[in-house]
Amino acid sequence: MILSKEIQSPASVADHYDELDPFYREIWGEHVHHGLWTTGQETPDQAVEALIAHLAGTLALKSGQHVCDIGCGYGATAEWLAEHCDVHVTGITLSSAQLRQAEMRAARSPLLHFTRQDWLANTFRDGTFDHVFAIESSEHMPDKQRFFNEAYRTLRPGGKLAVYAWLAREKARPWEERFLLEPICREGRLPGMGTVSEYRAWAQKSGFKVDGIADLSAKVKRTWTLCTRCVVKKLLTQSRYQRYLLDARSRNRVFALSLPRIWLAYTTGSMVYGLLTAHKPSGFA
């Protein structure tokens, strides 16, 4: 696993999203995750919804089921699933800024509930959920094994787990780790970035039966081309973006450097975007 040279705590992750909240919402929109381009003709909004629809199909969601969104962001993904699949969604986030936006969605729908808490110390009872998913949030967990352990514990027998994750190349070369992967971890407040084989091993050790790990890198890479282009445009046209980057008190301004790094990591194959799917065997508590 690629480890950040700086300690990344839940508090630092929360601070990252709280401080960058206005920029995230302007650049990423409602959904703070990759888009999925299958034809290449999709708009960014269509692409992010395609990624959610792909998730819904993977989990085979049924009306009335209760699912957990680990790292729910602004609650837009949960809202989409509630509206399109008629499922109850409980979302958790570390960010106060994100929770405020998510709670406004919950006020409009009895199918939605959001809470601010750490997944690694969550308060859910054993077997609470029919399905559990995480979209680009497992990377922020300092203890990946516990991430999977908690998913297994809170799932009912027969329940499914789906994890979209940033993954490091197996046996990354020294230059990839030094110039791309470790800086991406440090700048993005990721304690560590696992590989495909490590994610599989952690899931299996928790008790899951892994159904597969799909490499979706080619279908999501366009996300970073568009994000980088958007940030450059705003830096050239909006003074508050310039002021933020030039202000030494801006604790998370270094994340701007990760935009071209992530694009290059996908281009070189140093980083993989994967979807792990697994299930909790029936007949076991």
C-alpha positions as CSV (number, residue, x, y, z in Angstrom):
1,M,0.0,0.0,0.0
2,I,1.1,3.5,-0.8
3,L,1.2,5.6,2.5
4,S,1.1,9.3,2.9
5,K,4.2,10.8,4.5
6,E,2.0,12.9,6.7
7,I,-0.6,11.6,9.1
8,Q,-4.1,12.0,7.8
9,S,-6.7,11.8,10.5
10,P,-10.5,12.0,10.3
11,A,-10.2,15.6,11.5
12,S,-7.9,16.5,8.6
13,V,-10.2,14.8,6.1
14,A,-13.2,16.7,7.5
15,D,-11.2,20.0,7.3
16,H,-10.3,19.3,3.7
17,Y,-13.9,19.0,2.6
18,D,-15.1,21.8,4.9
19,E,-12.5,24.4,3.7
20,L,-12.8,23.4,0.0
21,D,-16.6,23.1,0.2
22,P,-17.5,26.1,-2.1
23,F,-14.9,25.1,-4.7
24,Y,-16.0,21.4,-4.7
25,R,-19.6,22.5,-5.3
26,E,-18.7,24.9,-8.1
27,I,-16.3,22.5,-9.8
28,W,-17.7,19.0,-9.1
29,G,-21.4,20.0,-8.6
30,E,-23.8,17.9,-6.5
31,H,-21.9,14.6,-6.9
32,V,-18.3,14.6,-5.5
33,H,-17.2,11.6,-7.5
34,H,-16.1,10.5,-10.9
35,G,-18.3,10.3,-14.0
36,L,-18.6,7.1,-16.1
37,W,-18.3,7.7,-19.8
38,T,-19.5,4.7,-21.9
39,T,-20.0,6.4,-25.2
40,G,-17.8,9.5,-24.7
41,Q,-20.8,11.7,-25.7
42,E,-22.2,12.1,-22.2
43,T,-22.3,15.4,-20.4
44,P,-20.6,15.6,-17.0
45,D,-24.0,15.4,-15.3
46,Q,-25.0,12.4,-17.4
47,A,-21.7,10.7,-16.6
48,V,-21.9,11.0,-12.8
49,E,-25.5,9.7,-12.9
50,A,-24.3,6.8,-15.1
51,L,-21.8,5.9,-12.4
52,I,-24.6,5.8,-9.8
53,A,-26.9,3.8,-12.1
54,H,-24.0,1.3,-12.6
55,L,-23.8,1.0,-8.8
56,A,-27.6,0.5,-8.5
57,G,-27.4,-2.3,-11.1
58,T,-24.5,-3.9,-9.4
59,L,-26.3,-4.0,-6.1
60,A,-29.6,-5.1,-7.8
61,L,-31.5,-2.7,-5.5
62,K,-35.1,-3.5,-4.7
63,S,-37.9,-1.2,-3.5
64,G,-38.0,-0.9,0.3
65,Q,-34.4,-2.0,1.0
66,H,-32.2,-0.1,3.4
67,V,-28.7,0.8,2.1
68,C,-25.8,2.7,3.6
69,D,-23.7,5.3,1.8
70,I,-20.3,5.5,3.4
71,G,-18.9,8.9,2.7
72,C,-22.2,10.4,1.3
73,G,-20.9,13.8,0.3
74,Y,-23.7,16.2,-0.3
75,G,-26.3,13.4,-0.3
76,A,-27.0,13.7,-4.1
77,T,-26.1,10.0,-4.8
78,A,-28.4,8.9,-1.9
79,E,-31.1,11.1,-3.2
80,W,-30.8,9.7,-6.8
81,L,-31.0,6.1,-5.4
82,A,-34.0,6.9,-3.3
83,E,-35.8,8.5,-6.2
84,H,-35.0,6.0,-8.9
85,C,-34.9,2.8,-6.8
86,D,-37.3,3.5,-4.0
87,V,-34.8,2.5,-1.3
88,H,-34.1,3.9,2.2
89,V,-30.6,5.4,2.3
90,T,-28.6,6.3,5.4
91,G,-25.5,8.4,4.6
92,I,-22.6,9.3,6.7
93,T,-19.9,12.0,6.3
94,L,-17.1,13.5,8.3
95,S,-17.8,17.0,6.9
96,S,-20.1,19.5,8.6
97,A,-20.4,21.5,5.4
98,Q,-21.5,18.4,3.4
99,L,-23.9,17.3,6.2
100,R,-25.7,20.7,6.0
101,Q,-26.3,20.2,2.3
102,A,-27.4,16.6,2.7
103,E,-29.8,17.4,5.5
104,M,-31.7,19.8,3.2
105,R,-32.3,16.8,0.9
106,A,-33.4,14.6,3.8
107,A,-36.0,17.3,4.7
108,R,-37.6,16.7,1.3
109,S,-37.7,12.9,1.5
110,P,-38.6,10.3,4.2
111,L,-36.3,7.8,2.5
112,L,-33.2,9.8,3.4
113,H,-31.2,10.1,6.7
114,F,-27.8,11.6,7.1
115,T,-25.4,11.7,10.1
116,R,-21.9,13.0,10.8
117,Q,-19.7,10.2,12.1
118,D,-16.6,8.2,11.5
119,W,-17.3,4.9,9.7
120,L,-14.5,3.2,11.6
121,A,-16.3,4.0,14.9
122,N,-19.9,4.0,13.6
123,T,-22.9,3.4,15.8
124,F,-24.9,1.1,13.6
125,R,-26.1,-2.3,15.0
126,D,-25.0,-5.6,13.5
127,G,-27.0,-6.5,10.4
128,T,-28.6,-3.1,9.9
129,F,-28.4,-2.8,6.1
130,D,-29.4,-4.8,3.1
131,H,-26.5,-3.3,1.1
132,V,-23.5,-1.1,1.8
133,F,-21.5,1.0,-0.6
134,A,-18.7,3.5,-0.7
135,I,-17.9,5.8,-3.6
136,E,-14.3,7.0,-3.3
137,S,-14.3,7.2,0.5
138,S,-12.4,4.0,1.6
139,E,-9.2,5.9,0.5
140,H,-9.8,8.3,3.4
141,M,-9.8,5.4,6.0
142,P,-6.6,5.0,7.9
143,D,-7.5,1.3,8.7
144,K,-8.7,-0.4,5.5
145,Q,-9.2,-3.7,7.2
146,R,-11.6,-2.2,9.7
147,F,-13.4,-0.5,6.9
148,F,-14.3,-3.9,5.5
149,N,-14.9,-5.4,8.9
150,E,-17.5,-2.8,9.7
151,A,-19.1,-3.2,6.3
152,Y,-19.4,-7.0,7.0
153,R,-20.7,-6.5,10.5
154,T,-23.4,-4.0,9.5
155,L,-24.7,-6.1,6.6
156,R,-27.4,-8.6,6.8
157,P,-26.6,-12.2,5.6
158,G,-26.8,-12.2,1.8
159,G,-26.2,-8.4,1.6
160,K,-23.9,-6.9,-1.0
161,L,-21.0,-4.5,-0.8
162,A,-19.9,-2.2,-3.6
163,V,-16.7,0.0,-3.4
164,Y,-15.6,2.4,-6.0
165,A,-11.9,3.2,-5.1
166,W,-8.7,4.9,-6.3
167,L,-6.2,2.0,-6.4
168,A,-2.4,2.0,-6.9
169,R,-0.7,-0.1,-9.5
170,E,0.6,-3.4,-8.2
171,K,4.3,-3.0,-7.4
172,A,4.4,0.6,-8.3
173,R,7.8,1.8,-9.5
174,P,9.8,4.2,-7.3
175,W,9.2,7.2,-9.5
176,E,5.5,6.6,-9.6
177,E,5.3,6.4,-5.8
178,R,7.5,9.5,-5.3
179,F,6.1,11.9,-7.9
180,L,2.5,10.7,-8.3
181,L,1.0,8.3,-5.8
182,E,2.4,9.5,-2.4
183,P,1.8,13.2,-3.3
184,I,-1.8,12.3,-4.3
185,C,-2.3,10.7,-1.0
186,R,-0.8,13.6,1.0
187,E,-2.5,16.4,-1.0
188,G,-5.9,14.6,-1.1
189,R,-5.8,13.7,2.6
190,L,-5.6,9.9,2.0
191,P,-3.8,8.0,4.7
192,G,-3.0,5.3,2.1
193,M,-3.9,3.9,-1.3
194,G,-4.3,0.2,-1.6
195,T,-3.9,-2.1,-4.7
196,V,-6.4,-4.4,-6.2
197,S,-4.9,-7.4,-4.5
198,E,-4.9,-5.7,-1.1
199,Y,-8.6,-4.7,-1.4
200,R,-9.4,-8.3,-2.3
201,A,-7.5,-9.6,0.6
202,W,-9.0,-7.2,3.1
203,A,-12.5,-8.0,1.9
204,Q,-11.9,-11.8,2.1
205,K,-10.3,-11.5,5.6
206,S,-13.5,-9.8,6.8
207,G,-15.6,-12.7,5.6
208,F,-16.8,-11.5,2.2
209,K,-17.0,-13.5,-0.9
210,V,-15.5,-11.3,-3.6
211,D,-17.5,-11.3,-6.8
212,G,-15.1,-9.2,-8.8
213,I,-13.0,-6.1,-9.1
214,A,-13.6,-4.2,-12.4
215,D,-11.1,-1.7,-13.8
216,L,-13.1,1.3,-14.9
217,S,-10.1,3.6,-15.3
218,A,-10.6,4.3,-19.1
219,K,-14.2,5.2,-18.5
220,V,-13.7,7.7,-15.7
221,K,-10.4,9.3,-16.7
222,R,-12.2,12.1,-18.6
223,T,-13.4,13.4,-15.2
224,W,-9.9,14.8,-14.5
225,T,-9.5,16.4,-17.9
226,L,-12.7,18.3,-17.3
227,C,-11.9,19.2,-13.7
228,T,-8.4,20.5,-14.5
229,R,-9.8,22.6,-17.4
230,C,-12.5,24.0,-15.1
231,V,-10.0,25.0,-12.4
232,V,-7.6,26.6,-14.9
233,K,-10.5,28.7,-16.3
234,K,-11.6,29.8,-12.9
235,L,-8.0,30.7,-11.9
236,L,-7.8,32.9,-15.0
237,T,-11.2,34.6,-14.5
238,Q,-12.0,34.6,-10.8
239,S,-9.9,36.5,-8.3
240,R,-11.1,34.6,-5.2
241,Y,-9.6,31.4,-6.7
242,Q,-6.3,33.2,-7.1
243,R,-6.5,34.7,-3.6
244,Y,-7.1,31.3,-2.1
245,L,-4.1,29.7,-3.7
246,L,-1.9,32.6,-2.8
247,D,-3.0,32.7,0.8
248,A,-0.6,30.9,3.1
249,R,-3.4,30.4,5.6
250,S,-5.3,28.2,3.1
251,R,-4.7,24.8,4.6
252,N,-5.7,22.7,1.6
253,R,-4.5,24.8,-1.3
254,V,-2.0,22.0,-2.1
255,F,-4.8,19.9,-3.4
256,A,-4.7,21.9,-6.6
257,L,-1.4,20.2,-7.5
258,S,-3.2,16.8,-7.4
259,L,-5.4,17.6,-10.3
260,P,-2.7,17.2,-13.0
261,R,-1.1,14.4,-10.9
262,I,-4.2,12.3,-10.9
263,W,-4.7,12.8,-14.7
264,L,-1.1,11.7,-15.3
265,A,-1.4,8.7,-12.9
266,Y,-4.4,7.4,-14.9
267,T,-2.6,8.1,-18.2
268,T,0.5,6.2,-17.1
269,G,-1.4,3.4,-15.4
270,S,0.1,4.3,-12.1
271,M,-3.4,4.6,-10.6
272,V,-6.5,2.4,-11.3
273,Y,-10.2,3.2,-10.7
274,G,-11.8,0.0,-9.6
275,L,-15.2,-1.3,-8.5
276,L,-15.0,-4.1,-5.9
277,T,-18.2,-6.1,-5.5
278,A,-18.7,-8.7,-2.8
279,H,-21.4,-10.3,-0.7
280,K,-21.9,-11.6,2.8
281,P,-22.7,-15.3,2.7
282,S,-26.2,-16.3,3.8
283,G,-26.5,-18.3,7.0
284,F,-23.8,-16.4,8.8
285,A,-24.3,-13.7,11.4
